[in-house]
């Protein structure tokens, strides 16, 4: 079915997070993906990173900031959302998040809406109680970004009458390119991308890289991402000093041109403890980088999809170190193997495939 073979009702993409991580970027990115074929409005928190980021694309879709204080229940949000649903004659809602759904359930009352909850992170706490059964009762679709996440949703979120489940992979706008086998550099560039926070993998990456230094391999590890937790940053600096790696490891902070940084890297090291579908990991696959991560959450699924990557046993830092050393010592071969990921990544994560997936469930 071609997207424009039917007339779609306007779409509200809602994400009220005050953070600046993958979910927030994804909300803006999805608005951009859909706005050429659908009437899209992005609802977000007033003064948030999302509102600032979306402002760059004000010529593509409107973004409306809503002022509220409580994420548990907010009368101000309820009233404002109802006003905006009428103003933009919204027929579809795509909601990113969890907490605000309690308020939105009541804001949606009396409107004929196709409500979609989009899931991009692994949840651990069960929501099978009377309150969550109520707030999820209006949901038409649960959309997950991977099979792992879909399984997690079915386990955590209470099933409600008539609800449907879908997997829609996110997309990236990278052209297909042939793999280029580089000669070995004087010094490998290893990259990690993620918020500086517990469980995101930076500390494990630092420890693993100590094995390279011990083996006399020249390298630089760049850690990109917003500092979300000062204690974690302090732990990182302590580990860097403990292993005498201050001249080898850079805490670079958040950058906007991460694609350029990945394109100039040799290895993507991503020992996260729990991911739904990490954007940076998919980007690394697009660039044909040898990727090393733990065998947890979504990562074994990439192997099943046909991608070539290296998995270490979950949270086994010694195993991680051994595998990183092997990749570094065999970097030319590893790049040749990883180059096979480029076209496969384009196939799974291309824009038209994502748009078509959304077109199937929007009304």
N, C-alpha and C positions, 0 to 999 in steps of 0.2 A: 504494500500500500504506500503510495506516495504521500508525503506529509500533507500536501495541500489538496488532496482529493476529497477532503471534508472540511467543514467549517468548525474550528475549535473555539470553545469558550475561553475567555482570558484566564491567565495562569498567575497565581500569586506564589512566589517562592518565599518562604518565611524562614529566617534564621535570626534568633534574637540573642545569640551569644555575644559576649563582650571580649572573646579571645581573638587570637590572630593565627590560628593553626590551620590544619588541613580542611576541617569542616567549613570554616569561614571562607577560605579561598574557594572551596568547591561550590558554595552557594552562589558566589559571584560568577564563577565560571559556568555553572549551569544556566544562569540567567543569560549569559552571553551566547551559550550554545543554542538556546531555544528561541531567542528574541527575533531571529530572522523569519521564523515560520509561525510563531505564536505571539499573541499580545502578552507580554510578561511585565509584571511589577515585582520588585524585590522589597519585602518588608524586613526591617532590621531594627536593632536598638539604636536610639538616638545617640550620636556621638561615638559609635563603635568603630572598630577597625573596618568592619564590613561596609559601613556607610562611607568611610573615607576611601576605601579601595574601589567601591562601586562608582564613586564620583568620577573616576577616570573614564567611565563608559556611559556618562549621562546622555550622550547622543544616541545610545543604543536602546536603553530601557530606563524607565523611572525607578528611583530608589527612594523609599519613604522610611524615615526614622521615627520610631515610637518611643516616647519617654515613659519609663516605668521603673519601679524600685524592687519589687519582689518577683522572684522567678517562680515561687510556689503558687501564688494567686495574686493577680493585679486587676483591680477594677479599671484603672487607667488604660491598661492594654486591652481589656475586654471592650470597652467603649470605643477606643480608637480603631481597633481592628474591624468592628462592625461598620463603622463609618466608611472605612476604606474598601471593604467588600462591596458596599453599595456604590461608592464612587466609581470604582473600576469594573463594576458588574462581573465580579470574579465567579468563575464556574469550577476552576481547578485550584487546589491548594497542594503544594509540595512543601512539606515541613521538615526542616533539619533540626535535630535536637531531641529533647525529652522533657525537660522541666516545665516549659511554658505550655505544654499540651493540656495541662489541667485548666488553665485559663481559656485557652483556645476552644476547648470542648464547648464551653458555654458561649463563647463569642460566635461560634458557628451555628448556634440554634436558630432555626427559622430560615436558613439559607439552603438552597439546593446545591450542594457542593460535592465534587469528587475529591476526596481527601486522601492524599498519599503521604506516608511517612517514609522518609529516606534514611536508611541506616548505614553509617560508614565506620562505626567503631564497635569493637567487641564489648559487650556488656556482661557483667558478672552477677549483678543482684537481680533476683527474680522480681517481676512486676505482676505476678499472678495474685492480686488482691482486689478487693471490691472497688477501690478507687481507680486503679488502672484498668480494670475491666470496664468501668464506666467511661473513662476518658478515651479509651481505644475503641469504644463501641461504634463511633461514627466513621472510623477509618475504613476506606475501601480497598487500599493496597498498602502492603509493606514492600518497599523496594530495597534490596540489599546490593552491595557492590561486589559480592563474591559468594561462592557456595558456602564457604566457612561462615560468613556473616548471616546468610539466610538460615543456616542451621542454628546459629546463635539466637536469631530473632524468634524462631519457632520454639526454642527452649525457654527464653526469658519473657517474651511478650505474650500476654494471654490471647488465645484465639477468640475471635468474635464472629458473630453470624455474618456469613457472606464475604468475609475478608479474603483477598487474594494475595499471592506472593509472587514476586518477580526478582530476577537478577538483571541489573543493567550495569555493565562495566563503564567506568568513567572514560573520557576520551582526552586526547592530546593532539595538538595541531603540529605534528612533525611530518615532514615529507619523507617518503621512502628514500633511503640512501643505501648504497652498497657499503659493506663493511670494509674499512681501511685498516690494514695490518701495519702498525707502526713499528719502527725499530725501538729497541729497548732504550729508555731514557736514562740519563744520569740523575737518578732520583725519581721514585714513583710518587705520583700524586694520588692519595687515597682520600675519599670523600664520604662524609656522613651528613645527612640532612634530617633535622628533627628538632622539636622544641627541647631546650635544656630542662629536663624534668625527669623524675624517677622512672626507670624502666624503659627509657627511650633508646638506650644502648650506647651512649657516649662513653660511660665508664668502662664497659666491657671492651669497647673499641680501643681505648687507650691502653688497657692491659694487654690486649692481643698484639698491638703494635710494638710493645716492648720486645716481643720475640723477634721482630725484624731487626731492631737495633742490636740485640744480642748476636744475631747472625751476620751483622755487618752490612745489612742492606740499607741503602740510602733511600729515604722516603720523607714525605710530609703528609700529615693527616690534618685535613681541614674540617672543622666541625661547624656546620652552618645551622642556624636556627635561633629563634627568639629565646631569651633567658626567661623561663617560666618559673624557675625555682632556684633561689639563691643558694640554698643548701647544696643542691646538686652541682652548681657551678663551683662551689667551694671544694666539694669532694673531687671534682675533676682536676682542679688546680693542684690539690694535694697529691693525686695520683700521678699527674704529669711531673711534679717535682720528685716524687718518690722513685720514679723510674728514670729520672734525669732526661726527660724528653722535651724540655722547654723550648729547644730550638727546632723541634720536629712537629709539634702539635699546636695548631692555632684554633682558638675559640673565636670564630669570625662573626658571630651574631647573625641577625636576619639580613638577607640580601634579596633584592628583587630580580636579579638576573641569574637565578640558580641554574637555568638551562645552560648558560655559557660556562659556568663553573663545572658542571657535569661533563660537558663536551670536551673539556680539557683535562679530565681526570683519567686515571688508569684503572682504578678499582673502586667499587662502591661497597663500603663496609657498613652493614646495617643490622647489628645484633639487638634488635628491639625485643622486648619481652611480650608485646601484644599489639598487633595492628589489625585494622579492618581491611584496608586496601590503600597502602601508603602511596601517595602521589609521587614522591621523589623516587621510590623504588621502580615504579612504572617508567618514569622518565629515564632512569639509568638503563633500563632494558632497551628503551628506544635508541639510546646512544651506543648500544653494544658493549657496555662495560661488564667485565667480570663482576658478579654480584655475590656477596657472602652474607648469610644471615643465619639465624637460628631456625631449627625445624619446629616452628610453632604456628599457631593461628592460620593465616592465609598462605604462608610461603610454600608448604608442600603442594598446594593447589596449583601454583605456577609450574611446578614440575609436571603435574598431570596435564596441564595445558600445552606442554611441549617445550617450555623454556629451559634453557641451559643455565643453571646457577648452582652454587655450592651451599649446602646446608650443613650446619654443625648441630650437634645434639643440643636441645634447649638448655640454655644457661650453663653450658659446659665451656668455660673460658679457656681451659687447656686445649680442648678440641678446636675451639675457634682459632686460637693462636696457631695451632698446627696447620689448619687449613689455609689460613692467611699466608703463612710462610710458604706453603706449597704453591699458592697462586703467584706470589711475588717471585719465586724462583723459576716459575714457568710462565711468565707473563705473556710472552709472544703466543704460545699455544692457547692460553686461556682467553686471550683477546680474539683469536681466530674462532674458537668455539662460541664465545659470547656474541660474536658478530652475527650468528644465525638468529639471534633474538630480534633483530631490528625489524624485519618484515613481519614476523609473527606479532610483535608488539603493535605495529601499525594496524594489523588485521583485527586484533582483539579490541584495541582502544582507539579506534578512529571515530571521528566526529559524527559521520552519517549513521554509523551503527548505534551510537548513543541516542541520537535524535529519533531514529526509528523505534528504539525501545520505549522512549517516552511517548511517542505518537500512538503506540498500541494501547496505552492505558489512560491517556487524556481524553476528555470528552468535548 
